[in-house]
Each structure stands twice: as structure tokens, then as C-alpha cells.
Amino acid sequence: MIGLMRPYSPDLASAGRPNDRAELIRVAALELFAARGYSLTTMDEIGERAGIRGPSVYKHVRSKQDLLAGIMRHTMDALLEGQRVALASSSDAETRLRRVAEAHVRYHARHAAEAFVGNREIGSLDQPHRDDVLDRRAAYERGLRQLIVEGVESGRFRPPSVRLASYAILDMGMGVAMWFRPDGELSEDEVVYQYGEMALRIVGA
């Protein structure tokens, strides 16, 4: 069933385990940051969760801050690549917008922990990491906004505000990470399709 929005709480016991030690540490950090928060998580706990003891963790990662920055950069790079592929998939404004919105929603349905950490922990990033991630976020929103502008200029879209329409579509998709569960009432494909429909309505297609 679709429930009320709630903080992400991963099932740490059932999470899959990669073989590469650096990736083990990254996954452990992601799980703990999502479950407990960045400030309350220690490197010792990350190492223990990854099955790597004590100082050996630092052979694979320099700091907790670098782990957080890497997770957030990876998230934004994946979103940007999904958007790029969607934009290149068609020349039709409505089709492109639907595919961009669907890629956005699908990512958030599949990567709840990354989305939760990315939204909650931006203030935990030190410089220059924070500006680096914020620049990626701005580029991502700009790609959607430019698509809406092109739709307006071609007479296909009629939103009251291009900027607010882009924010609404992005916020709507990010919310999926807070409530979607694969075993819920609606399948991932059903949610993705319906959110694509809503995105078109937001821009007045």
C-alpha cells in the first residue's frame, strides 16, 4: 500500500554486498547515513558495517566527508546521465518531457537511500564539495527548464511559470523516494507512467 511519507529506513541486514572493498565501504556509508544521519555516523561504524576493521578503512577512503561527497556526486551524475539520454531520445517536446520526468521518477523509486541522503545532507558538505554538488543540481534543473522553454516557444506547452513548472516536476519526482515500495499497491512502471502524465499536465501540454 502507498503510505504516508516517512524517513527512509533501509533494511541493513538484507542489503546486497558488492565484492570491491571501496564499494563495500561506500554502500555501508550510504546505508548508515540514510538510517542514522551523517553527523551521528562514525568511520568505525562504517568500517564495521563493511566488514573492514579499524585503520584498514583509510586504505580505501580518505574521510567520512569524502564518502558523503562521493555519494552525492554519484547520485547527481546518474540523474544527469538519465536526463541526457531522455532528452536525446526524441525531437518531440511532449515525448521528451515525458521521458525526462519518467527517468527522474524511476531513479528516485529505485534509489531511495541516495535520494534521502542527497536531500537531507547537503548542509553537511564542506567546500568545495557543496558547490560542486549544487552546480550539478543547477545543471539538472536547467536541463528540464530549457526543455519546457523550448516547448513553450513551439506552442506545445503553456505553463503559468516555466521555473515553477520545473521545480514542481522535480519535487514531485523526489517525493517518490519517500513512499514508494516495490511491493506496494502500484508497480514502478505504473508510478512512472502516471507521473509522466502529471508532468505533462503541469506544463499545460
TITI-342544 format. One record per residue: residue number from 1; x, y, z of N, C-alpha, C, CB in turn. Coordinates in Angstrom, 2 decimals. Glycine has a CB too. Layout:
<sites>
[NUM [X Y Z] [X Y Z] [X Y Z] [X Y Z]]
...
</sites>
This chain:
<sites>
[1 [0.84 -1.20 0.00] [0.00 0.00 0.00] [0.87 1.25 0.00] [-0.95 0.01 1.22]]
[2 [0.40 2.29 -0.65] [1.08 3.57 -0.57] [0.79 4.16 0.79] [0.63 4.53 -1.72]]
[3 [1.84 4.53 1.51] [1.65 5.06 2.85] [2.02 6.52 2.95] [2.45 4.27 3.83]]
[4 [1.99 7.04 4.16] [2.40 8.40 4.40] [3.90 8.53 4.18] [2.02 8.84 5.80]]
[5 [4.34 9.75 3.82] [5.76 9.98 3.63] [6.48 9.78 4.95] [6.01 11.40 3.07]]
[6 [7.61 9.09 4.91] [8.34 8.80 6.13] [9.83 8.76 5.83] [7.87 7.46 6.75]]
[7 [10.69 8.98 6.83] [12.12 8.91 6.60] [12.53 7.54 6.08] [12.89 9.25 7.87]]
[8 [13.50 7.52 5.20] [13.99 6.25 4.66] [14.67 5.46 5.75] [14.95 6.48 3.48]]
[9 [14.36 4.20 5.85] [14.99 3.31 6.83] [15.36 2.02 6.15] [14.03 3.05 8.04]]
[10 [16.61 1.86 5.72] [17.00 0.67 4.97] [17.02 -0.57 5.83] [18.35 0.87 4.34]]
[11 [16.78 -1.70 5.19] [16.90 -2.99 5.85] [18.37 -3.40 5.75] [15.95 -4.08 5.22]]
[12 [19.15 -3.03 6.74] [20.59 -3.23 6.65] [20.96 -4.70 6.58] [21.27 -2.59 7.84]]
[13 [20.18 -5.54 7.19] [20.53 -6.96 7.23] [20.39 -7.62 5.87] [19.66 -7.68 8.23]]
[14 [19.46 -7.12 5.04] [19.20 -7.78 3.77] [19.86 -7.10 2.58] [17.73 -7.87 3.54]]
[15 [20.60 -6.01 2.84] [21.20 -5.27 1.73] [22.23 -6.13 1.02] [21.85 -3.96 2.24]]
[16 [22.31 -5.98 -0.31] [23.28 -6.73 -1.09] [24.69 -6.28 -0.79] [22.98 -6.59 -2.56]]
[17 [25.63 -7.12 -1.07] [27.02 -6.83 -0.74] [27.91 -6.94 -1.96] [27.51 -7.75 0.36]]
[18 [28.50 -5.84 -2.42] [29.47 -5.91 -3.51] [30.78 -6.50 -3.01] [29.70 -4.52 -4.12]]
[19 [31.66 -6.88 -3.92] [32.92 -7.51 -3.55] [34.05 -6.51 -3.35] [33.31 -8.51 -4.59]]
[20 [34.07 -5.45 -4.14] [35.14 -4.47 -4.05] [35.10 -3.76 -2.70] [35.02 -3.45 -5.21]]
[21 [36.24 -3.64 -2.03] [36.24 -3.09 -0.68] [35.84 -1.61 -0.65] [37.61 -3.25 -0.06]]
[22 [36.31 -0.85 -1.60] [35.92 0.56 -1.65] [34.41 0.69 -1.83] [36.65 1.29 -2.79]]
[23 [33.83 -0.19 -2.65] [32.39 -0.16 -2.85] [31.65 -0.67 -1.61] [32.00 -1.01 -4.08]]
[24 [32.22 -1.64 -0.93] [31.64 -2.10 0.34] [31.53 -0.93 1.33] [32.49 -3.24 0.94]]
[25 [32.59 -0.15 1.39] [32.60 0.99 2.31] [31.58 2.03 1.88] [34.00 1.63 2.37]]
[26 [31.48 2.30 0.57] [30.53 3.28 0.07] [29.10 2.86 0.39] [30.70 3.48 -1.44]]
[27 [28.78 1.59 0.16] [27.43 1.09 0.42] [27.13 1.16 1.91] [27.27 -0.35 -0.09]]
[28 [28.09 0.78 2.74] [27.90 0.83 4.19] [27.65 2.27 4.65] [29.12 0.24 4.92]]
[29 [28.43 3.19 4.11] [28.25 4.61 4.47] [26.88 5.11 4.04] [29.35 5.47 3.83]]
[30 [26.47 4.77 2.84] [25.16 5.18 2.34] [24.04 4.68 3.26] [24.94 4.67 0.91]]
[31 [24.12 3.41 3.62] [23.09 2.83 4.48] [23.04 3.52 5.85] [23.35 1.32 4.67]]
[32 [24.20 3.76 6.42] [24.24 4.38 7.74] [23.87 5.85 7.69] [25.62 4.22 8.35]]
[33 [24.31 6.56 6.66] [23.91 7.96 6.53] [22.39 8.07 6.39] [24.61 8.62 5.31]]
[34 [21.79 7.15 5.64] [20.34 7.18 5.45] [19.60 6.83 6.73] [19.93 6.22 4.34]]
[35 [20.12 5.85 7.46] [19.42 5.38 8.65] [19.65 6.26 9.86] [19.86 3.97 8.97]]
[36 [20.88 6.78 10.03] [21.22 7.48 11.26] [21.56 8.95 11.06] [22.37 6.80 11.92]]
[37 [21.92 9.31 9.84] [22.38 10.67 9.58] [23.89 10.73 9.54] [21.84 11.62 10.64]]
[38 [24.41 11.68 8.77] [25.86 11.82 8.59] [26.56 12.13 9.91] [26.16 12.93 7.59]]
[39 [26.03 13.08 10.67] [26.73 13.54 11.88] [26.81 12.47 12.96] [26.05 14.76 12.43]]
[40 [25.86 11.56 12.99] [25.83 10.53 14.02] [26.55 9.25 13.63] [24.41 10.20 14.37]]
[41 [27.05 9.21 12.41] [27.75 8.02 11.91] [29.26 8.22 12.03] [27.35 7.72 10.44]]
[42 [29.95 7.22 12.53] [31.40 7.30 12.65] [32.07 6.40 11.61] [31.85 6.90 14.07]]
[43 [33.34 6.70 11.36] [34.09 5.87 10.42] [34.26 4.45 10.96] [35.46 6.49 10.13]]
[44 [34.38 4.31 12.25] [34.47 2.96 12.84] [33.21 2.16 12.54] [34.70 3.05 14.37]]
[45 [32.06 2.81 12.63] [30.80 2.12 12.35] [30.70 1.74 10.88] [29.61 3.00 12.75]]
[46 [31.17 2.63 10.02] [31.16 2.33 8.58] [32.06 1.13 8.30] [31.62 3.56 7.76]]
[47 [33.25 1.13 8.89] [34.15 0.01 8.70] [33.57 -1.29 9.22] [35.46 0.28 9.38]]
[48 [32.95 -1.23 10.39] [32.34 -2.44 10.96] [31.21 -2.94 10.06] [31.81 -2.16 12.37]]
[49 [30.40 -2.01 9.55] [29.29 -2.40 8.67] [29.81 -3.03 7.38] [28.41 -1.17 8.34]]
[50 [30.95 -2.54 6.90] [31.55 -3.06 5.67] [32.38 -4.31 5.91] [32.41 -2.00 5.03]]
[51 [32.59 -4.68 7.18] [33.41 -5.84 7.49] [34.89 -5.58 7.37] [33.05 -6.97 6.60]]
[52 [35.28 -4.31 7.53] [36.69 -3.91 7.43] [37.07 -3.26 8.75] [36.94 -2.94 6.22]]
[53 [38.10 -3.75 9.40] [38.40 -3.31 10.76] [39.32 -2.10 10.81] [39.01 -4.43 11.53]]
[54 [39.01 -1.24 11.77] [39.88 -0.15 12.20] [40.52 0.66 11.08] [40.94 -0.70 13.03]]
[55 [41.84 0.89 11.20] [42.55 1.77 10.28] [42.53 1.28 8.83] [43.96 1.92 10.73]]
[56 [42.20 0.02 8.60] [42.20 -0.51 7.23] [41.21 0.24 6.35] [41.86 -1.99 7.24]]
[57 [40.18 0.85 6.96] [39.20 1.62 6.18] [39.89 2.74 5.42] [38.10 2.19 7.11]]
[58 [40.88 3.35 6.06] [41.54 4.52 5.46] [42.48 4.16 4.32] [42.30 5.27 6.53]]
[59 [42.67 2.88 4.08] [43.41 2.47 2.88] [42.56 2.64 1.63] [43.87 1.01 3.00]]
[60 [41.25 2.74 1.82] [40.32 2.77 0.70] [39.57 4.10 0.56] [39.34 1.66 0.84]]
[61 [39.52 4.89 1.63] [38.81 6.17 1.58] [39.49 7.13 2.55] [37.29 6.01 1.93]]
[62 [39.57 8.40 2.15] [40.32 9.35 2.98] [39.56 9.81 4.21] [40.69 10.55 2.16]]
[63 [38.24 10.01 4.07] [37.49 10.56 5.19] [36.00 10.31 5.01] [37.77 12.07 5.32]]
[64 [35.26 10.54 6.08] [33.81 10.44 6.03] [33.25 11.50 5.09] [33.20 10.59 7.44]]
[65 [33.86 12.69 5.09] [33.41 13.77 4.22] [33.56 13.38 2.74] [34.21 15.05 4.51]]
[66 [34.67 12.75 2.41] [34.87 12.30 1.03] [33.83 11.25 0.63] [36.29 11.74 0.86]]
[67 [33.46 10.39 1.57] [32.43 9.40 1.30] [31.10 10.08 0.97] [32.27 8.46 2.49]]
[68 [30.71 11.05 1.79] [29.44 11.75 1.56] [29.47 12.48 0.23] [29.16 12.73 2.70]]
[69 [30.55 13.19 -0.05] [30.66 13.93 -1.30] [30.60 12.99 -2.50] [31.96 14.75 -1.34]]
[70 [31.27 11.84 -2.40] [31.26 10.88 -3.50] [29.88 10.33 -3.75] [32.22 9.75 -3.22]]
[71 [29.15 10.03 -2.68] [27.79 9.51 -2.82] [26.91 10.54 -3.51] [27.19 9.15 -1.44]]
[72 [27.01 11.79 -3.10] [26.14 12.83 -3.65] [26.51 13.18 -5.10] [26.19 14.09 -2.78]]
[73 [27.80 13.17 -5.40] [28.21 13.39 -6.80] [27.74 12.25 -7.69] [29.75 13.54 -6.91]]
[74 [27.88 11.03 -7.21] [27.44 9.87 -7.98] [25.95 9.94 -8.27] [27.78 8.57 -7.23]]
[75 [25.16 10.35 -7.28] [23.72 10.49 -7.46] [23.41 11.51 -8.55] [23.05 10.91 -6.16]]
[76 [24.03 12.67 -8.46] [23.74 13.71 -9.46] [24.24 13.31 -10.85] [24.37 15.03 -9.04]]
[77 [25.37 12.64 -10.93] [25.87 12.22 -12.24] [24.92 11.20 -12.88] [27.28 11.61 -12.09]]
[78 [24.36 10.31 -12.07] [23.40 9.34 -12.60] [22.14 10.03 -13.09] [23.05 8.29 -11.52]]
[79 [21.66 11.01 -12.33] [20.47 11.76 -12.75] [20.74 12.55 -14.03] [20.03 12.71 -11.64]]
[80 [21.89 13.18 -14.10] [22.23 13.96 -15.30] [22.34 13.07 -16.53] [23.55 14.71 -15.08]]
[81 [22.92 11.87 -16.36] [23.03 10.96 -17.49] [21.66 10.46 -17.93] [23.92 9.77 -17.14]]
[82 [20.78 10.15 -16.97] [19.43 9.75 -17.32] [18.68 10.84 -18.06] [18.66 9.37 -16.08]]
[83 [18.87 12.07 -17.63] [18.23 13.20 -18.31] [18.79 13.37 -19.72] [18.42 14.49 -17.50]]
[84 [20.10 13.23 -19.86] [20.73 13.38 -21.17] [20.18 12.35 -22.16] [22.25 13.24 -21.06]]
[85 [20.08 11.11 -21.73] [19.56 10.05 -22.59] [18.11 10.33 -22.96] [19.68 8.68 -21.90]]
[86 [17.32 10.77 -21.99] [15.90 11.07 -22.26] [15.75 12.22 -23.25] [15.17 11.40 -20.96]]
[87 [16.55 13.26 -23.09] [16.48 14.41 -23.99] [16.86 14.03 -25.42] [17.38 15.54 -23.49]]
[88 [17.79 13.08 -25.54] [18.27 12.68 -26.87] [17.37 11.65 -27.54] [19.66 12.14 -26.77]]
[89 [16.33 11.21 -26.85] [15.54 10.08 -27.33] [14.48 10.45 -28.35] [14.88 9.41 -26.17]]
[90 [14.19 11.75 -28.50] [13.13 12.17 -29.41] [13.29 13.65 -29.74] [11.73 11.91 -28.79]]
[91 [12.65 14.08 -30.80] [12.62 15.50 -31.14] [11.29 16.13 -30.76] [12.88 15.71 -32.63]]
[92 [10.35 15.32 -30.31] [9.02 15.81 -29.95] [9.04 16.31 -28.50] [7.96 14.69 -30.13]]
[93 [8.55 17.53 -28.27] [8.64 18.16 -26.96] [7.90 17.36 -25.89] [8.07 19.57 -27.02]]
[94 [6.70 16.89 -26.19] [5.92 16.16 -25.19] [6.56 14.82 -24.86] [4.49 15.95 -25.69]]
[95 [7.07 14.13 -25.87] [7.73 12.85 -25.64] [8.99 13.04 -24.80] [8.08 12.17 -26.97]]
[96 [9.76 14.07 -25.12] [10.99 14.32 -24.37] [10.69 14.66 -22.91] [11.78 15.46 -25.02]]
[97 [9.67 15.49 -22.69] [9.34 15.84 -21.31] [8.87 14.61 -20.54] [8.26 16.93 -21.29]]
[98 [8.01 13.82 -21.18] [7.56 12.60 -20.51] [8.75 11.73 -20.14] [6.57 11.82 -21.40]]
[99 [9.68 11.53 -21.04] [10.81 10.64 -20.77] [11.76 11.22 -19.73] [11.57 10.36 -22.05]]
[100 [11.94 12.53 -19.75] [12.76 13.17 -18.72] [12.12 12.99 -17.34] [12.96 14.67 -19.03]]
[101 [10.81 13.23 -17.26] [10.11 13.07 -15.98] [10.12 11.61 -15.54] [8.66 13.56 -16.10]]
[102 [9.93 10.70 -16.47] [9.92 9.28 -16.13] [11.29 8.82 -15.63] [9.50 8.45 -17.34]]
[103 [12.36 9.29 -16.27] [13.71 8.92 -15.82] [13.96 9.44 -14.40] [14.78 9.47 -16.79]]
[104 [13.48 10.64 -14.14] [13.63 11.26 -12.82] [12.89 10.44 -11.75] [13.10 12.71 -12.84]]
[105 [11.65 10.08 -12.04] [10.85 9.31 -11.09] [11.42 7.91 -10.91] [9.39 9.23 -11.57]]
[106 [11.84 7.27 -11.99] [12.35 5.91 -11.89] [13.62 5.86 -11.04] [12.63 5.34 -13.29]]
[107 [14.48 6.85 -11.20] [15.68 6.86 -10.37] [15.30 6.95 -8.89] [16.59 8.05 -10.76]]
[108 [14.38 7.83 -8.57] [14.02 8.01 -7.16] [13.25 6.82 -6.60] [13.20 9.27 -7.00]]
[109 [12.54 6.11 -7.45] [11.87 4.89 -7.00] [12.88 3.79 -6.68] [10.88 4.40 -8.05]]
[110 [13.97 3.77 -7.41] [14.96 2.70 -7.26] [16.08 3.03 -6.27] [15.56 2.37 -8.59]]
[111 [16.28 4.30 -5.97] [17.43 4.73 -5.17] [16.99 5.62 -4.02] [18.46 5.47 -6.05]]
[112 [16.17 5.06 -3.17] [15.61 5.84 -2.05] [16.71 6.34 -1.11] [14.59 5.00 -1.27]]
[113 [17.67 5.50 -0.81] [18.72 5.90 0.14] [19.53 7.06 -0.41] [19.65 4.71 0.45]]
[114 [19.93 6.97 -1.69] [20.70 8.05 -2.31] [19.90 9.36 -2.31] [21.10 7.67 -3.74]]
[115 [18.61 9.25 -2.65] [17.77 10.45 -2.69] [17.62 11.05 -1.30] [16.38 10.11 -3.28]]
[116 [17.41 10.20 -0.31] [17.21 10.69 1.04] [18.47 11.38 1.56] [16.81 9.54 1.97]]
[117 [19.62 10.75 1.37] [20.88 11.35 1.82] [21.16 12.63 1.04] [22.05 10.36 1.65]]
[118 [20.93 12.61 -0.26] [21.20 13.79 -1.07] [20.38 14.99 -0.66] [20.95 13.48 -2.52]]
[119 [19.13 14.77 -0.30] [18.26 15.88 0.10] [18.52 16.34 1.52] [16.81 15.47 -0.05]]
[120 [18.82 15.41 2.42] [18.96 15.76 3.83] [20.33 16.30 4.19] [18.66 14.57 4.69]]
[121 [21.37 15.82 3.51] [22.73 16.07 3.99] [23.51 17.12 3.19] [23.49 14.79 3.98]]
[122 [22.84 17.88 2.33] [23.58 18.87 1.54] [24.30 19.85 2.47] [22.62 19.63 0.59]]
[123 [23.68 20.18 3.62] [24.31 21.10 4.56] [25.50 20.50 5.29] [23.31 21.56 5.55]]
[124 [25.69 19.19 5.19] [26.82 18.53 5.84] [28.07 18.55 4.97] [26.47 17.11 6.19]]
[125 [27.94 18.97 3.73] [29.09 19.01 2.83] [29.94 20.25 3.10] [28.63 19.00 1.37]]
[126 [31.24 20.06 3.15] [32.19 21.17 3.23] [32.49 21.66 1.82] [33.49 20.74 3.97]]
[127 [33.06 22.85 1.74] [33.52 23.35 0.44] [34.85 22.69 0.09] [33.65 24.90 0.47]]
[128 [35.16 22.45 -1.18] [34.35 22.83 -2.36] [33.29 21.80 -2.74] [35.26 23.05 -3.53]]
[129 [33.13 20.76 -1.93] [32.19 19.70 -2.28] [30.76 20.24 -2.43] [32.22 18.60 -1.21]]
[130 [30.36 21.14 -1.53] [28.99 21.62 -1.57] [28.70 22.35 -2.89] [28.72 22.56 -0.38]]
[131 [29.59 23.25 -3.29] [29.37 23.97 -4.54] [29.39 23.03 -5.74] [30.43 25.06 -4.72]]
[132 [30.24 22.02 -5.67] [30.32 21.04 -6.76] [28.99 20.32 -6.94] [31.44 20.01 -6.48]]
[133 [28.39 19.88 -5.85] [27.10 19.19 -5.92] [26.00 20.15 -6.31] [26.76 18.53 -4.57]]
[134 [26.01 21.37 -5.77] [24.99 22.35 -6.11] [25.07 22.74 -7.58] [25.14 23.60 -5.23]]
[135 [26.27 22.80 -8.14] [26.42 23.07 -9.57] [25.77 21.98 -10.41] [27.91 23.21 -9.94]]
[136 [25.94 20.74 -10.01] [25.30 19.62 -10.71] [23.78 19.71 -10.60] [25.81 18.27 -10.15]]
[137 [23.30 20.06 -9.42] [21.85 20.21 -9.25] [21.30 21.31 -10.15] [21.52 20.51 -7.78]]
[138 [22.03 22.42 -10.21] [21.59 23.53 -11.05] [21.56 23.13 -12.52] [22.50 24.75 -10.86]]
[139 [22.57 22.37 -12.95] [22.61 21.91 -14.34] [21.44 20.99 -14.64] [23.94 21.20 -14.64]]
[140 [21.09 20.16 -13.68] [19.97 19.22 -13.85] [18.65 19.97 -13.99] [19.90 18.24 -12.67]]
[141 [18.40 20.92 -13.12] [17.17 21.72 -13.21] [17.16 22.54 -14.48] [17.03 22.63 -11.98]]
[142 [18.33 23.05 -14.87] [18.42 23.87 -16.07] [18.07 23.07 -17.32] [19.83 24.46 -16.21]]
[143 [18.47 21.80 -17.35] [18.13 20.96 -18.50] [16.64 20.78 -18.65] [18.79 19.61 -18.37]]
[144 [15.94 20.57 -17.54] [14.48 20.45 -17.59] [13.83 21.78 -17.95] [13.94 19.95 -16.25]]
[145 [14.32 22.86 -17.36] [13.72 24.17 -17.62] [13.88 24.56 -19.09] [14.35 25.25 -16.72]]
[146 [15.05 24.27 -19.67] [15.26 24.61 -21.08] [14.32 23.81 -21.98] [16.71 24.35 -21.48]]
[147 [14.07 22.57 -21.60] [13.13 21.75 -22.37] [11.73 22.37 -22.33] [13.09 20.30 -21.82]]
[148 [11.31 22.85 -21.17] [10.00 23.48 -21.05] [9.96 24.77 -21.87] [9.66 23.77 -19.57]]
[149 [11.03 25.54 -21.82] [11.11 26.77 -22.63] [10.94 26.45 -24.11] [12.45 27.50 -22.39]]
[150 [11.61 25.42 -24.57] [11.50 25.04 -25.98] [10.07 24.62 -26.31] [12.48 23.89 -26.30]]
[151 [9.40 23.94 -25.39] [8.02 23.56 -25.61] [7.09 24.76 -25.66] [7.57 22.62 -24.53]]
[152 [7.38 25.77 -24.82] [6.60 27.00 -24.84] [6.80 27.73 -26.17] [6.98 27.91 -23.66]]
[153 [8.04 27.83 -26.59] [8.35 28.55 -27.83] [7.75 27.89 -29.06] [9.85 28.67 -28.01]]
[154 [7.57 26.58 -29.01] [6.98 25.87 -30.14] [5.45 25.78 -30.03] [7.56 24.46 -30.24]]
[155 [4.90 26.34 -28.95] [3.46 26.34 -28.78] [2.89 25.06 -28.21] [2.81 26.60 -30.07]]
[156 [3.75 24.16 -27.72] [3.28 22.88 -27.18] [2.96 22.94 -25.70] [4.32 21.82 -27.42]]
[157 [3.66 23.82 -24.96] [3.45 23.93 -23.51] [2.94 25.31 -23.16] [4.75 23.62 -22.75]]
[158 [2.12 25.37 -22.10] [1.59 26.66 -21.65] [1.58 26.73 -20.11] [0.16 26.88 -22.21]]
[159 [2.73 26.64 -19.48] [2.74 26.73 -18.01] [2.64 28.19 -17.57] [4.03 26.08 -17.44]]
[160 [2.00 28.46 -16.44] [1.98 29.83 -15.92] [3.38 30.36 -15.64] [1.13 29.90 -14.65]]
[161 [4.28 29.47 -15.19] [5.66 29.84 -14.91] [6.56 28.67 -15.28] [5.85 30.24 -13.41]]
[162 [7.52 28.91 -16.17] [8.45 27.85 -16.57] [9.26 27.36 -15.37] [9.39 28.35 -17.68]]
[163 [9.79 28.29 -14.59] [10.63 27.91 -13.46] [9.84 27.11 -12.42] [11.24 29.16 -12.81]]
[164 [8.63 27.58 -12.09] [7.83 26.85 -11.11] [7.42 25.49 -11.64] [6.60 27.66 -10.73]]
[165 [7.18 25.39 -12.94] [6.83 24.09 -13.52] [7.99 23.11 -13.38] [6.44 24.24 -15.01]]
[166 [9.20 23.59 -13.62] [10.36 22.70 -13.50] [10.55 22.28 -12.05] [11.64 23.39 -14.03]]
[167 [10.39 23.21 -11.12] [10.53 22.86 -9.70] [9.46 21.85 -9.29] [10.44 24.12 -8.83]]
[168 [8.24 22.06 -9.77] [7.14 21.16 -9.39] [7.39 19.74 -9.86] [5.81 21.67 -9.96]]
[169 [7.87 19.59 -11.09] [8.14 18.26 -11.64] [9.27 17.58 -10.87] [8.49 18.35 -13.14]]
[170 [10.32 18.35 -10.57] [11.44 17.77 -9.82] [11.03 17.38 -8.40] [12.61 18.75 -9.78]]
[171 [10.32 18.28 -7.72] [9.89 17.98 -6.35] [8.94 16.79 -6.31] [9.21 19.21 -5.72]]
[172 [8.05 16.72 -7.27] [7.10 15.62 -7.35] [7.84 14.28 -7.46] [6.14 15.81 -8.55]]
[173 [8.84 14.24 -8.31] [9.60 13.01 -8.51] [10.43 12.63 -7.30] [10.50 13.15 -9.69]]
[174 [11.03 13.63 -6.65] [11.86 13.33 -5.48] [11.02 12.74 -4.35] [12.57 14.60 -4.99]]
[175 [9.77 13.15 -4.27] [8.90 12.62 -3.22] [8.65 11.14 -3.32] [7.61 13.33 -3.24]]
[176 [8.80 10.59 -4.52] [8.58 9.15 -4.72] [9.50 8.33 -3.82] [8.79 8.77 -6.19]]
[177 [10.72 8.81 -3.63] [11.68 8.07 -2.80] [11.22 7.92 -1.36] [13.03 8.76 -2.82]]
[178 [10.32 8.80 -0.93] [9.88 8.79 0.46] [8.80 7.75 0.75] [9.38 10.14 0.85]]
[179 [8.05 7.36 -0.29] [6.93 6.45 -0.01] [6.89 5.19 -0.87] [5.65 7.18 -0.19]]
[180 [7.56 5.20 -2.02] [7.43 4.05 -2.93] [8.11 2.82 -2.35] [8.02 4.39 -4.30]]
[181 [7.41 1.68 -2.48] [7.98 0.38 -2.15] [7.66 -0.59 -3.29] [7.41 -0.15 -0.78]]
[182 [8.62 -1.40 -3.71] [8.40 -2.31 -4.84] [7.23 -3.26 -4.65] [9.64 -3.12 -5.08]]
[183 [6.90 -3.58 -3.41] [5.79 -4.50 -3.15] [4.50 -3.75 -2.81] [6.16 -5.44 -2.00]]
[184 [4.43 -2.48 -3.16] [3.27 -1.67 -2.84] [2.12 -1.87 -3.81] [3.65 -0.22 -2.80]]
[185 [1.11 -1.03 -3.64] [-0.11 -1.13 -4.44] [0.13 -0.91 -5.93] [-1.13 -0.13 -3.95]]
[186 [1.03 0.02 -6.25] [1.34 0.34 -7.64] [2.74 -0.13 -7.98] [1.20 1.86 -7.89]]
[187 [2.90 -0.66 -9.18] [4.23 -1.08 -9.63] [5.06 0.15 -10.00] [4.13 -2.04 -10.84]]
[188 [6.36 -0.06 -10.13] [7.24 1.03 -10.54] [6.79 1.60 -11.88] [8.69 0.54 -10.63]]
[189 [6.48 0.75 -12.84] [6.07 1.23 -14.16] [4.78 2.04 -14.11] [5.90 0.06 -15.12]]
[190 [3.85 1.62 -13.26] [2.59 2.37 -13.13] [2.84 3.75 -12.54] [1.59 1.60 -12.25]]
[191 [3.68 3.82 -11.53] [4.00 5.11 -10.92] [4.72 6.01 -11.93] [4.87 4.91 -9.65]]
[192 [5.70 5.45 -12.62] [6.46 6.22 -13.61] [5.53 6.77 -14.69] [7.55 5.34 -14.24]]
[193 [4.63 5.94 -15.20] [3.72 6.39 -16.26] [2.81 7.50 -15.77] [2.89 5.22 -16.77]]
[194 [2.22 7.32 -14.59] [1.29 8.31 -14.09] [1.98 9.64 -13.78] [0.58 7.79 -12.85]]
[195 [3.20 9.58 -13.27] [3.94 10.81 -13.01] [4.33 11.50 -14.31] [5.19 10.51 -12.18]]
[196 [4.59 10.72 -15.36] [4.83 11.33 -16.67] [3.61 12.08 -17.16] [5.21 10.26 -17.68]]
[197 [2.42 11.51 -16.95] [1.18 12.18 -17.30] [1.02 13.49 -16.52] [-0.03 11.26 -17.04]]
[198 [1.29 13.42 -15.23] [1.16 14.62 -14.40] [2.15 15.71 -14.80] [1.37 14.26 -12.94]]
[199 [3.36 15.31 -15.19] [4.35 16.30 -15.64] [3.84 17.05 -16.87] [5.68 15.61 -15.96]]
[200 [3.19 16.34 -17.79] [2.64 16.98 -18.98] [1.52 17.96 -18.61] [2.13 15.93 -19.97]]
[201 [0.73 17.60 -17.62] [-0.33 18.50 -17.19] [0.24 19.75 -16.54] [-1.28 17.79 -16.23]]
[202 [1.31 19.59 -15.79] [1.93 20.74 -15.12] [2.36 21.79 -16.13] [3.13 20.29 -14.27]]
[203 [2.89 21.35 -17.27] [3.35 22.32 -18.27] [2.25 22.74 -19.22] [4.50 21.75 -19.05]]
[204 [1.05 22.23 -19.03] [-0.07 22.61 -19.89] [0.03 22.03 -21.29] [-0.15 24.09 -19.99]]
[205 [0.55 20.81 -21.38] [0.69 20.18 -22.71] [-0.67 19.84 -23.27] [1.57 18.92 -22.64]]
</sites>
